[in-house]
Amino acid sequence: MYKLKFTEAADQAIDQLEAGGQATRAKHKKVLKTLRLLQDNPRHPGLASHQYETFPGYTDEKVWESYVENRTSSAWRIFWMYGPDEKVGDEPVPVITILAITPHP
C-alpha cells in the first residue's frame, strides 16, 4: 500500500469537485474511488495506468496517467509519479505523489 501525497493543484481540484454541484460531486466520488485503487495497486487493470510522455514541469521524472473515466467526453485523469519515499523509523514508506486531477488534455 502506498501513501498518497498531493500537490497544491491536485488538492485544489479535489476541493473544487467536492464543492461543486451534483454533477461535480459525482465526479468527486469517482476520483476518490480511483485514488483508493491507486493507493492499493497502481497497476490495477481498471486504472489503465501508463507512462505519460511529457508533463509540464516534470521533464526529468517518469509521470504516469490513470483513468478516472473512460469513453466519456472530457474523461478525467489522474497524473502521478512514484516518490519521494519516506521513512517511519527504519521502515520505508512508498509514496505516490498526485500531480494533477483533470479532464483529459
PyRosetta script that sets phi, psi and omega in degrees:
from pyrosetta import init, pose_from_sequence

init()
pose = pose_from_sequence("MYKLKFTEAADQAIDQLEAGGQATRAKHKKVLKTLRLLQDNPRHPGLASHQYETFPGYTDEKVWESYVENRTSSAWRIFWMYGPDEKVGDEPVPVITILAITPHP")
pose.set_psi(1, 139.5)
pose.set_omega(1, -178.1)
pose.set_phi(2, -102.1)
pose.set_psi(2, 151.5)
pose.set_omega(2, 169.9)
pose.set_phi(3, -90.3)
pose.set_psi(3, 134.7)
pose.set_omega(3, 178.3)
pose.set_phi(4, -98.7)
pose.set_psi(4, 132.2)
pose.set_omega(4, 172.3)
pose.set_phi(5, -117.5)
pose.set_psi(5, 149.0)
pose.set_omega(5, -175.3)
pose.set_phi(6, -123.9)
pose.set_psi(6, 137.0)
pose.set_omega(6, 170.7)
pose.set_phi(7, -72.9)
pose.set_psi(7, 167.1)
pose.set_omega(7, 178.3)
pose.set_phi(8, -60.2)
pose.set_psi(8, -40.1)
pose.set_omega(8, -179.9)
pose.set_phi(9, -62.8)
pose.set_psi(9, -41.3)
pose.set_omega(9, 179.2)
pose.set_phi(10, -67.0)
pose.set_psi(10, -42.6)
pose.set_omega(10, 176.2)
pose.set_phi(11, -58.6)
pose.set_psi(11, -43.7)
pose.set_omega(11, -179.6)
pose.set_phi(12, -64.1)
pose.set_psi(12, -39.3)
pose.set_omega(12, 179.3)
pose.set_phi(13, -62.6)
pose.set_psi(13, -43.3)
pose.set_omega(13, 178.2)
pose.set_phi(14, -63.7)
pose.set_psi(14, -45.0)
pose.set_omega(14, 179.4)
pose.set_phi(15, -61.1)
pose.set_psi(15, -41.4)
pose.set_omega(15, -179.7)
pose.set_phi(16, -66.4)
pose.set_psi(16, -39.6)
pose.set_omega(16, 178.0)
pose.set_phi(17, -66.0)
pose.set_psi(17, -40.2)
pose.set_omega(17, -179.2)
pose.set_phi(18, -66.6)
pose.set_psi(18, -35.8)
pose.set_omega(18, -176.5)
pose.set_phi(19, -84.5)
pose.set_psi(19, -11.5)
pose.set_omega(19, -174.4)
pose.set_phi(20, -75.4)
pose.set_psi(20, -172.6)
pose.set_omega(20, 179.3)
pose.set_phi(21, -73.0)
pose.set_psi(21, -169.6)
pose.set_omega(21, -175.4)
pose.set_phi(22, -59.2)
pose.set_psi(22, -42.3)
pose.set_omega(22, -178.8)
pose.set_phi(23, -64.6)
pose.set_psi(23, -42.0)
pose.set_omega(23, -179.4)
pose.set_phi(24, -74.3)
pose.set_psi(24, -29.0)
pose.set_omega(24, 175.7)
pose.set_phi(25, -67.9)
pose.set_psi(25, -34.5)
pose.set_omega(25, 175.2)
pose.set_phi(26, -64.6)
pose.set_psi(26, -40.6)
pose.set_omega(26, 176.9)
pose.set_phi(27, -64.4)
pose.set_psi(27, -40.0)
pose.set_omega(27, 178.2)
pose.set_phi(28, -57.2)
pose.set_psi(28, -43.8)
pose.set_omega(28, 179.6)
pose.set_phi(29, -62.1)
pose.set_psi(29, -41.3)
pose.set_omega(29, 178.0)
pose.set_phi(30, -64.9)
pose.set_psi(30, -40.5)
pose.set_omega(30, 179.2)
pose.set_phi(31, -62.8)
pose.set_psi(31, -44.7)
pose.set_omega(31, -179.9)
pose.set_phi(32, -62.4)
pose.set_psi(32, -39.5)
pose.set_omega(32, 177.5)
pose.set_phi(33, -63.6)
pose.set_psi(33, -43.4)
pose.set_omega(33, 179.3)
pose.set_phi(34, -62.7)
pose.set_psi(34, -40.5)
pose.set_omega(34, 178.6)
pose.set_phi(35, -64.2)
pose.set_psi(35, -38.2)
pose.set_omega(35, 177.3)
pose.set_phi(36, -63.6)
pose.set_psi(36, -44.4)
pose.set_omega(36, 178.0)
pose.set_phi(37, -62.5)
pose.set_psi(37, -42.9)
pose.set_omega(37, 179.9)
pose.set_phi(38, -62.6)
pose.set_psi(38, -41.2)
pose.set_omega(38, 179.8)
pose.set_phi(39, -64.2)
pose.set_psi(39, -39.1)
pose.set_omega(39, -178.9)
pose.set_phi(40, -77.7)
pose.set_psi(40, -41.2)
pose.set_omega(40, -175.0)
pose.set_phi(41, -160.6)
pose.set_psi(41, 97.3)
pose.set_omega(41, -179.1)
pose.set_phi(42, -60.3)
pose.set_psi(42, -15.3)
pose.set_omega(42, 179.7)
pose.set_phi(43, -100.0)
pose.set_psi(43, 14.9)
pose.set_omega(43, 177.8)
pose.set_phi(44, -56.2)
pose.set_psi(44, 131.2)
pose.set_omega(44, -175.7)
pose.set_phi(45, -58.0)
pose.set_psi(45, -32.9)
pose.set_omega(45, -179.2)
pose.set_phi(46, -67.1)
pose.set_psi(46, -19.8)
pose.set_omega(46, 179.8)
pose.set_phi(47, -80.9)
pose.set_psi(47, -22.9)
pose.set_omega(47, -176.1)
pose.set_phi(48, 49.4)
pose.set_psi(48, 40.8)
pose.set_omega(48, -178.2)
pose.set_phi(49, -63.6)
pose.set_psi(49, 135.5)
pose.set_omega(49, 176.6)
pose.set_phi(50, -153.2)
pose.set_psi(50, 156.2)
pose.set_omega(50, -179.0)
pose.set_phi(51, -67.9)
pose.set_psi(51, 137.2)
pose.set_omega(51, -179.4)
pose.set_phi(52, -96.9)
pose.set_psi(52, 138.5)
pose.set_omega(52, -172.6)
pose.set_phi(53, -63.7)
pose.set_psi(53, -60.7)
pose.set_omega(53, -178.1)
pose.set_phi(54, -137.6)
pose.set_psi(54, 121.8)
pose.set_omega(54, 178.6)
pose.set_phi(55, -117.7)
pose.set_psi(55, 124.7)
pose.set_omega(55, -175.4)
pose.set_phi(56, -54.1)
pose.set_psi(56, 129.5)
pose.set_omega(56, 177.0)
pose.set_phi(57, 86.9)
pose.set_psi(57, -5.2)
pose.set_omega(57, -177.9)
pose.set_phi(58, -132.1)
pose.set_psi(58, 47.1)
pose.set_omega(58, -175.3)
pose.set_phi(59, -67.8)
pose.set_psi(59, -25.7)
pose.set_omega(59, -178.8)
pose.set_phi(60, -95.6)
pose.set_psi(60, 2.7)
pose.set_omega(60, -176.7)
pose.set_phi(61, -110.5)
pose.set_psi(61, 154.5)
pose.set_omega(61, 170.8)
pose.set_phi(62, -87.1)
pose.set_psi(62, 114.7)
pose.set_omega(62, -180.0)
pose.set_phi(63, -107.6)
pose.set_psi(63, 139.3)
pose.set_omega(63, -178.0)
pose.set_phi(64, -114.5)
pose.set_psi(64, 155.0)
pose.set_omega(64, 177.6)
pose.set_phi(65, -123.5)
pose.set_psi(65, 132.9)
pose.set_omega(65, 175.1)
pose.set_phi(66, -125.7)
pose.set_psi(66, 147.5)
pose.set_omega(66, -176.2)
pose.set_phi(67, -84.4)
pose.set_psi(67, 131.4)
pose.set_omega(67, 166.2)
pose.set_phi(68, -89.3)
pose.set_psi(68, -39.2)
pose.set_omega(68, 179.4)
pose.set_phi(69, -138.0)
pose.set_psi(69, 161.1)
pose.set_omega(69, 176.9)
pose.set_phi(70, -143.1)
pose.set_psi(70, 151.8)
pose.set_omega(70, 179.4)
pose.set_phi(71, 54.8)
pose.set_psi(71, 41.5)
pose.set_omega(71, 178.7)
pose.set_phi(72, -135.0)
pose.set_psi(72, 140.7)
pose.set_omega(72, 177.1)
pose.set_phi(73, -64.2)
pose.set_psi(73, 138.8)
pose.set_omega(73, -175.8)
pose.set_phi(74, 54.2)
pose.set_psi(74, 42.0)
pose.set_omega(74, 179.0)
pose.set_phi(75, -58.0)
pose.set_psi(75, 139.2)
pose.set_omega(75, -176.5)
pose.set_phi(76, -85.7)
pose.set_psi(76, 150.1)
pose.set_omega(76, -179.8)
pose.set_phi(77, -133.8)
pose.set_psi(77, 156.3)
pose.set_omega(77, 171.8)
pose.set_phi(78, -117.1)
pose.set_psi(78, 127.9)
pose.set_omega(78, 177.7)
pose.set_phi(79, -105.8)
pose.set_psi(79, 132.8)
pose.set_omega(79, -173.1)
pose.set_phi(80, -152.8)
pose.set_psi(80, 169.2)
pose.set_omega(80, 175.3)
pose.set_phi(81, -145.1)
pose.set_psi(81, 156.4)
pose.set_omega(81, 175.8)
pose.set_phi(82, -75.7)
pose.set_psi(82, 139.6)
pose.set_omega(82, 172.6)
pose.set_phi(83, 90.1)
pose.set_psi(83, -179.9)
pose.set_omega(83, -6.3)
pose.set_phi(84, -74.9)
pose.set_psi(84, 133.8)
pose.set_omega(84, -179.4)
pose.set_phi(85, -65.7)
pose.set_psi(85, 157.3)
pose.set_omega(85, -178.9)
pose.set_phi(86, -121.8)
pose.set_psi(86, 173.3)
pose.set_omega(86, 174.3)
pose.set_phi(87, -128.0)
pose.set_psi(87, 140.8)
pose.set_omega(87, 170.2)
pose.set_phi(88, -119.1)
pose.set_psi(88, 106.5)
pose.set_omega(88, -170.5)
pose.set_phi(89, 66.4)
pose.set_psi(89, -123.8)
pose.set_omega(89, 177.3)
pose.set_phi(90, -98.4)
pose.set_psi(90, -2.5)
pose.set_omega(90, -175.7)
pose.set_phi(91, -89.7)
pose.set_psi(91, 127.0)
pose.set_omega(91, 175.2)
pose.set_phi(92, -72.9)
pose.set_psi(92, 143.2)
pose.set_omega(92, 177.1)
pose.set_phi(93, -119.8)
pose.set_psi(93, 112.7)
pose.set_omega(93, 179.9)
pose.set_phi(94, -71.0)
pose.set_psi(94, 138.9)
pose.set_omega(94, -175.7)
pose.set_phi(95, -123.2)
pose.set_psi(95, 141.7)
pose.set_omega(95, 167.4)
pose.set_phi(96, -116.0)
pose.set_psi(96, 127.4)
pose.set_omega(96, 178.0)
pose.set_phi(97, -98.8)
pose.set_psi(97, 120.9)
pose.set_omega(97, 178.3)
pose.set_phi(98, -84.7)
pose.set_psi(98, 116.0)
pose.set_omega(98, -176.2)
pose.set_phi(99, -87.7)
pose.set_psi(99, -42.5)
pose.set_omega(99, -176.1)
pose.set_phi(100, -157.0)
pose.set_psi(100, 149.2)
pose.set_omega(100, 173.2)
pose.set_phi(101, -129.1)
pose.set_psi(101, 112.7)
pose.set_omega(101, -166.8)
pose.set_phi(102, -158.0)
pose.set_psi(102, 160.8)
pose.set_omega(102, 170.8)
pose.set_phi(103, -61.5)
pose.set_psi(103, 151.5)
pose.set_omega(103, -179.9)
pose.set_phi(104, -55.3)
pose.set_psi(104, 129.1)
pose.set_omega(104, -179.0)
pose.set_phi(105, -67.7)
pose.dump_pdb("model.pdb")
